[in-house]
């Protein structure tokens, strides 16, 4: 397993709700998605490969939490097997229909909020989808 950029506690703070069952697995898969989007990113790391700049570490954690939140909202379990909707309900919000958007350049369906977190930290030099 690769590096995991966020904890279940950070996910709970990010979403304002308890971390879901299997949060560690979801965070690990979301971290893989973020890593795939960052293949050309350059930032300082320590000997273990973890970012040394707290702002970068915070952006990676936020991106991973946003990715998990996005996957939960779209009915994905982190495997990528879920389609884009086809009936999703979250409280009073209901989405339906299935759409196939353009494939991401990185091969990852990266959450818009994850993209913003990474872009805001200067980790994405260009468009990733």
C-alpha positions as CSV (number, residue, x, y, z in Angstrom):
1,X,0.0,0.0,0.0
2,X,1.2,3.5,-0.8
3,X,1.2,6.7,1.2
4,X,-2.0,7.8,2.8
5,X,-2.4,11.5,3.1
6,X,-5.3,11.8,5.5
7,X,-6.7,10.1,8.6
8,X,-10.2,9.1,9.5
9,X,-10.2,12.0,12.0
10,X,-9.3,14.5,9.3
11,X,-12.0,13.1,7.1
12,X,-14.6,13.5,9.9
13,X,-13.5,17.2,10.4
14,X,-13.6,17.8,6.6
15,X,-17.1,16.3,6.1
16,X,-18.5,17.5,9.5
17,X,-19.7,13.9,10.1
18,X,-18.3,10.7,11.5
19,X,-15.9,8.9,9.3
20,X,-17.7,6.1,7.4
21,X,-17.1,2.4,8.0
22,X,-14.0,1.4,6.0
23,X,-12.6,4.9,6.1
24,X,-9.0,3.7,6.1
25,X,-9.6,1.8,2.9
26,X,-11.4,4.7,1.3
27,X,-8.6,7.1,2.3
28,X,-5.9,4.7,0.9
29,X,-7.7,4.5,-2.4
30,X,-8.3,8.2,-2.6
31,X,-4.6,8.8,-1.8
32,X,-3.8,6.6,-4.8
33,X,-6.1,8.8,-6.9
34,X,-4.4,11.9,-5.7
35,X,-0.9,10.4,-6.4
36,X,-2.0,9.5,-9.9
37,X,-3.0,13.2,-10.5
38,X,0.3,14.4,-9.1
39,X,2.7,12.4,-11.3
40,X,4.5,15.5,-12.5
41,X,4.2,17.6,-9.3
42,X,7.3,18.8,-7.6
43,X,7.5,19.4,-3.8
44,X,9.9,18.9,-1.0
45,X,9.7,15.5,0.8
46,X,11.5,13.9,3.7
47,X,13.3,10.6,3.7
48,X,10.0,8.7,3.8
49,X,8.6,10.6,0.9
50,X,6.1,12.7,2.9
51,X,5.8,16.4,2.1
52,X,7.8,18.7,4.4
53,X,5.8,21.8,3.8
54,X,2.7,21.9,6.1
55,X,0.7,23.8,3.4
56,X,1.4,20.9,0.9
57,X,0.6,18.3,3.5
58,X,-2.7,20.1,4.3
59,X,-3.6,20.4,0.6
60,X,-3.0,16.7,0.1
61,X,-5.1,15.8,3.1
62,X,-7.9,18.1,1.9
63,X,-7.7,16.6,-1.6
64,X,-7.9,13.1,-0.3
65,X,-10.9,14.0,2.0
66,X,-12.6,15.7,-1.0
67,X,-12.0,12.6,-3.1
68,X,-13.6,10.3,-0.5
69,X,-16.5,12.7,-0.1
70,X,-17.0,12.8,-3.8
71,X,-16.8,9.0,-4.2
72,X,-19.4,8.5,-1.4
73,X,-21.7,11.1,-3.0
74,X,-21.5,9.4,-6.4
75,X,-22.0,5.9,-4.9
76,X,-18.4,4.8,-5.6
77,X,-16.6,2.6,-3.1
78,X,-13.2,3.8,-4.3
79,X,-12.8,1.0,-6.9
80,X,-14.0,3.1,-9.8
81,X,-16.7,0.6,-10.6
82,X,-19.6,2.9,-10.0
83,X,-21.0,4.9,-12.8
84,X,-21.6,8.6,-12.8
85,X,-24.9,8.5,-10.8
86,X,-27.9,6.5,-12.0
87,X,-29.9,7.4,-8.9
88,X,-28.1,8.7,-5.9
89,X,-29.8,10.2,-2.9
90,X,-28.1,12.2,-0.1
91,X,-30.5,13.6,2.4
92,X,-32.8,15.9,0.4
93,X,-30.6,15.8,-2.7
94,X,-31.4,13.3,-5.4
95,X,-29.4,12.8,-8.6
96,X,-30.3,10.4,-11.4
97,X,-29.2,9.6,-14.9
98,X,-25.9,8.2,-16.1
99,X,-23.4,10.3,-18.0
100,X,-20.1,9.5,-19.3
101,X,-17.8,12.5,-19.1
102,X,-14.5,12.8,-20.9
103,X,-11.8,10.5,-19.4
104,X,-9.4,12.1,-17.1
105,X,-5.9,12.6,-18.5
106,X,-4.5,10.9,-15.4
107,X,-7.0,8.1,-15.7
108,X,-8.6,9.3,-12.4
109,X,-12.0,10.8,-11.9
110,X,-10.7,13.5,-9.6
111,X,-13.2,15.3,-7.4
112,X,-13.6,19.0,-8.3
113,X,-12.8,20.0,-4.7
114,X,-9.7,17.8,-4.7
115,X,-8.6,19.5,-7.9
116,X,-9.1,22.9,-6.3
117,X,-7.1,21.9,-3.2
118,X,-4.2,20.7,-5.3
119,X,-4.3,23.7,-7.7
120,X,-4.5,26.1,-4.8
121,X,-1.3,24.6,-3.4
122,X,0.5,24.9,-6.7
123,X,0.7,21.2,-7.1
124,X,-1.1,21.0,-10.5
125,X,0.8,22.9,-13.2
126,X,-1.9,22.1,-15.8
127,X,-5.3,20.7,-16.5
128,X,-5.6,17.1,-15.3
129,X,-8.8,16.1,-17.1
